Amino acid sequence: MRKPWAGNLQPSVERRCSWRVVIIVVLSSVLLLPGQIVPVSAEQFVVGSGEVVLPKGVFLLVRKSGEIGALRFSAIQQGKEVGTGSATYESYLLADGSNSFRSSNIQRRTGNNELKPLKGIGRISFQPGRDRVRIGHWSFRSTSPGTVSMWPYRGSQRDYGYEFAPTSARDVREIDPTDERLRWFRYDRNSRVAMPVANLPK
């Protein structure tokens, strides 16, 4: 006596198993693709869309017209609302054409950002807190704790010739601004690049 369904059961099971294998392989490929997005929790810089997001304690280089500056946030505290919170920073500027942050002519600044909910509506909204970041005689805006704009404070959003290079340095004396491995970026509202600190030169 022939057993019902016996001839059809095995192919059905095989097809289901095959699909499971395919799904697992595809998901594994997505997770292991080269150049995948670094998790948000990883220590990284994000450069682009008109600003740089800095990880706490690591220096960002800025240069223009033969002058080179360095900036890092020593403390970053995000607020309850997006774009609010506080940050403490220190900055240095080599305004004498030197390439060494051990120079005696270095200009050092410290400051605090206190970012509050915006007041006003749309384009006429404004930040009532402290959102300025100073590097020597340069000034930039911070729209969120730990960020710095790529254009001058109170300026319009465009390229002013400033260039920005993330580093892995945590001590300003470690920085070598002539290192050819540094990647320099200018304002580009259509670009956004994540750069893990572990892969960066000092």
C-alpha positions as CSV (number, residue, x, y, z in Angstrom):
1,M,0.0,0.0,0.0
2,R,1.4,3.4,-1.0
3,K,1.9,5.8,1.8
4,P,0.1,9.1,1.1
5,W,2.3,12.3,0.6
6,A,5.5,10.3,1.0
7,G,6.7,11.2,-2.5
8,N,6.0,14.9,-2.2
9,L,7.1,15.6,1.4
10,Q,10.8,15.3,0.9
11,P,11.1,17.9,-2.0
12,S,9.0,20.3,0.0
13,V,11.3,20.0,3.0
14,E,14.3,20.4,0.8
15,R,12.9,23.5,-0.8
16,R,12.2,25.1,2.6
17,C,15.7,24.2,3.8
18,S,17.3,25.6,0.7
19,W,15.5,28.9,1.1
20,R,16.7,29.0,4.8
21,V,20.2,28.4,3.6
22,V,20.0,31.2,1.0
23,I,18.5,33.7,3.5
24,I,21.3,32.9,6.0
25,V,24.0,33.3,3.4
26,V,22.6,36.6,2.2
27,L,22.2,38.0,5.7
28,S,25.8,36.9,6.5
29,S,27.1,38.6,3.3
30,V,25.4,41.9,4.2
31,L,26.9,41.9,7.7
32,L,30.4,41.1,6.5
33,L,30.5,43.4,3.4
34,P,33.8,45.3,3.1
35,G,33.4,49.0,3.9
36,Q,30.2,48.5,5.9
37,I,28.9,51.3,8.1
38,V,30.7,51.5,11.4
39,P,28.3,51.0,14.4
40,V,27.2,54.3,16.0
41,S,28.8,53.2,19.2
42,A,32.3,53.0,17.6
43,E,34.8,55.8,18.1
44,Q,34.7,57.7,14.9
45,F,34.6,61.0,13.1
46,V,31.8,61.8,10.7
47,V,32.8,64.4,8.1
48,G,30.3,65.9,5.7
49,S,27.0,67.6,5.2
50,G,28.6,70.9,6.2
51,E,30.0,69.8,9.6
52,V,32.3,67.4,11.5
53,V,31.2,65.2,14.3
54,L,34.1,64.6,16.7
55,P,34.5,61.8,19.2
56,K,35.5,62.9,22.7
57,G,39.1,63.6,23.4
58,V,40.5,63.2,19.8
59,F,41.9,66.1,17.7
60,L,40.6,67.4,14.5
61,L,43.0,69.5,12.3
62,V,41.9,72.7,10.5
63,R,44.0,74.6,8.0
64,K,43.7,77.6,5.7
65,S,46.1,80.1,4.1
66,G,49.2,78.6,5.7
67,E,47.7,78.5,9.2
68,I,47.0,75.2,11.0
69,G,44.7,74.7,14.0
70,A,43.7,71.7,16.2
71,L,40.5,71.2,18.1
72,R,39.2,68.6,20.5
73,F,36.2,68.2,22.8
74,S,37.3,67.1,26.3
75,A,33.7,66.6,27.4
76,I,30.5,66.0,25.5
77,Q,27.1,65.7,27.1
78,Q,24.0,65.2,24.9
79,G,20.7,66.8,26.1
80,K,17.2,65.3,26.1
81,E,16.3,67.0,22.9
82,V,18.2,66.7,19.6
83,G,20.9,69.3,19.2
84,T,20.9,70.3,22.9
85,G,23.5,69.6,25.6
86,S,26.9,70.8,26.5
87,A,30.5,70.4,25.5
88,T,34.0,71.6,26.7
89,Y,36.7,72.1,24.1
90,E,40.3,73.2,23.8
91,S,42.0,74.5,20.6
92,Y,45.4,75.5,19.3
93,L,46.5,77.6,16.3
94,L,49.8,77.8,14.6
95,A,49.6,81.3,13.0
96,D,53.4,81.7,12.3
97,G,53.6,79.2,9.5
98,S,55.1,76.5,11.8
99,N,54.2,72.8,11.4
100,S,54.9,71.9,15.0
101,F,52.4,72.0,17.8
102,R,55.4,72.2,20.2
103,S,56.0,75.7,19.0
104,S,56.3,78.5,21.6
105,N,54.1,80.7,19.5
106,I,51.1,78.5,19.6
107,Q,47.8,80.1,20.5
108,R,45.7,78.1,22.9
109,R,42.0,78.6,23.7
110,T,39.4,76.8,25.9
111,G,35.7,77.2,25.8
112,N,32.3,75.8,26.6
113,N,29.2,75.2,24.5
114,E,25.8,75.3,26.1
115,L,23.2,74.4,23.4
116,K,19.5,75.0,24.2
117,P,16.3,74.3,22.2
118,L,16.1,76.7,19.3
119,K,13.8,79.7,19.5
120,G,11.8,81.0,16.6
121,I,10.5,79.1,13.5
122,G,12.3,77.8,10.5
123,R,14.9,80.1,9.0
124,I,14.4,82.7,11.6
125,S,15.1,80.4,14.5
126,F,18.2,81.0,16.6
127,Q,20.3,79.4,19.3
128,P,19.9,81.2,22.6
129,G,22.8,79.4,24.2
130,R,26.6,79.4,23.5
131,D,27.3,77.7,20.1
132,R,30.6,79.3,19.1
133,V,33.8,77.3,18.8
134,R,37.1,79.4,18.6
135,I,40.4,78.3,17.1
136,G,42.7,81.2,17.4
137,H,41.1,84.0,15.4
138,W,38.8,81.6,13.6
139,S,35.3,81.0,14.8
140,F,32.9,78.2,13.9
141,R,29.5,77.1,14.9
142,S,28.4,74.0,16.9
143,T,24.9,72.8,16.1
144,S,25.1,69.9,18.5
145,P,27.4,68.9,21.3
146,G,30.7,67.6,19.8
147,T,30.2,69.1,16.3
148,V,31.8,71.9,14.4
149,S,30.7,73.6,11.2
150,M,32.9,73.7,8.1
151,W,32.1,77.4,7.5
152,P,32.8,80.5,9.7
153,Y,30.5,81.5,12.5
154,R,27.5,83.6,11.3
155,G,28.6,82.9,7.7
156,S,26.5,81.3,5.0
157,Q,26.8,77.6,4.3
158,R,29.5,77.4,1.6
159,D,33.1,76.6,1.0
160,Y,35.4,79.3,2.5
161,G,38.6,77.4,1.8
162,Y,38.9,75.7,5.2
163,E,40.2,72.1,5.2
164,F,39.6,69.6,8.0
165,A,41.5,66.4,8.8
166,P,40.6,63.9,11.5
167,T,43.5,62.4,13.5
168,S,43.9,59.7,16.2
169,A,45.9,62.1,18.4
170,R,44.8,62.8,22.0
171,D,47.8,64.9,22.9
172,V,48.5,68.0,20.8
173,R,52.2,67.3,20.9
174,E,51.6,64.0,19.0
175,I,50.2,65.7,16.0
176,D,52.2,65.8,12.7
177,P,50.2,68.0,10.3
178,T,52.6,67.1,7.5
179,D,51.8,63.4,7.6
180,E,50.8,62.4,4.1
181,R,48.3,59.8,5.4
182,L,46.0,62.6,6.7
183,R,42.8,63.0,4.6
184,W,41.8,66.6,4.2
185,F,38.2,67.6,3.5
186,R,36.5,70.8,2.4
187,Y,32.9,71.9,2.7
188,D,30.7,69.6,0.7
189,R,27.0,69.4,1.6
190,N,26.6,66.3,-0.5
191,S,29.3,64.2,1.1
192,R,29.3,62.3,4.4
193,V,32.2,60.0,5.5
194,A,32.6,58.0,8.7
195,M,36.2,57.5,9.8
196,P,37.1,55.2,12.7
197,V,39.7,56.7,15.0
198,A,41.6,53.4,15.1
199,N,42.4,53.8,11.3
200,L,43.7,57.4,11.5
201,P,47.3,58.8,11.8
202,K,48.3,61.2,14.4
